[in-house]
Amino acid sequence: MPDVRLASPQGKWILLTTVLGSSMAMLDSTVVNVALPRIGRDLDANLSALQWTVNAYMVTLAGLILLGGALGDRYGRRKVFVVGVVWFALASLLCGIAPNAGVLIAARALQGVGGALLTPGSLALIQASFHPDDRGRAVGLWSGFGGIGAAVGPFVGGWLVDGPGWRWVFLLNVPLALVCVPVALRHVPESGDQRAHGRFDVLGAVLGALALALVTYALIEAGEGGLVVVVSAVAGLAAAVAFVVVERRRPDPMMPPDIFASRQFTAVNLVTLCVYAALGGFFFLAALQLQVVVGYSALAAGTALLPTTVLMLLLSARSGELADRIGPRIPLTVGPLLCAAGMLMMLRVGPGASYVADVLPALVVLGLGLVTLVAPLTATVLGSVSVVRAGLASGINNAAARAAGLMAVAALPLLAGMGEEAYREPAAFDTAFGKAMGWCAGALVVGAVIAAAVVRRPPPDCKRPECLRHGGVTAPPLEGEPVRKRLG
């Protein structure tokens, strides 16, 4: 049984290193969007290259995050966490010194591998280290500080882009890792799962990541047409089918197909796909819209997006309490509709837009929608499967959200008619941005309809979320394995 107390020096060091580790990945997923216009200008990159700057990271992270958690259980959570932090820092260094867009994209894919190793490990270390009496408070502090990191990320990113330069958005991870790794090695106890056995589902992870990469490539390059695009699309779909076949036949699959036998679990993941596809597309394009069309600096654009995350951080716990009382169906219906309204309000954000009159109201409505839906979404995911599979269910839901976001970043410019040089042409980008917001709002309405039709209240004895405060906008919070399973 873990016995570290939160008030002890060791407990504080554990909390520090896990917050630093998770913040590295969370910061990177929020600040890069703000830096995209400057990256494109400095590296002479077209829109496709900017899409890949975001999506190369998301492909490897979404495809490997479940495998990363399994590696920690088998070989030691601290060990895999430290490897992930070091890997992430080295990939960040490569991003920071990248001489061209191709190197930057490759380095971002490597960053995603590091993120898949460290992201599940940060919460797992808290769960495996702290005394049960302190565990809830430790998780609360971890998620709260992580939310603060997500809130200040766009601001810090904008300041770095306008000041030292966009490369420091990535180089900042190196000193964070230099603090995080020694603290982890000295103060964090090693832990693992004695019941972890069998072969790793490496084939499943590779097929999943390959399917995402090939379909993403086909969507990004579809505007150019050609045989390569068709072959990539067909190969991506074939890899997806092969992934399903492999998962059905393996004794210990990464994503057991039978978990989708729960109608509620399937429905809430469909809602997740709709919601986070819209969010991924929105935050990718909104940072560009504010800079390219409205004329904001990177710092102003990053600061402008703060209200959404701040609202989530301040109110998500109360939203979870409300959903416990009234059930998840209403929040999961109303939340996406509010988000859709916020995105449609962004249609007013064009040349000469006022922040107070145009931008802020849209972001507040969007933030209130996220507050309404994120906590009930996580609770419903956990409540729709047996307690012993709650951690797996959370991991699948998190991966689904990230996959939805990367697909939206790939598909929205195509659907909205953005050319390769659109982000250099304010009028063309503004027109395409309006069309993209319509697509995002439509996806959210579909998610609301699914929630209203299928989602019901989970049983009273299901596992409840531990990460009550959440500020991330790219995916719902990861929840760990149940205490009963780990301590029983």
Secondary structure as UniProt FT lines:
FT   TURN            6..7
FT   HELIX           9..43
FT   HELIX           47..75
FT   HELIX           77..96
FT   HELIX           101..129
FT   HELIX           132..162
FT   TURN            163..164
FT   HELIX           167..171
FT   HELIX           173..187
FT   TURN            194..195
FT   HELIX           202..221
FT   TURN            222..224
FT   HELIX           227..249
FT   HELIX           257..261
FT   HELIX           263..288
FT   HELIX           289..293
FT   HELIX           298..304
FT   HELIX           306..326
FT   HELIX           329..345
FT   HELIX           346..348
FT   TURN            351..352
FT   HELIX           355..359
FT   HELIX           360..383
FT   HELIX           387..389
FT   HELIX           390..416
FT   TURN            420..421
FT   HELIX           422..424
FT   HELIX           426..454
FT   TURN            460..461
FT   HELIX           483..487
//
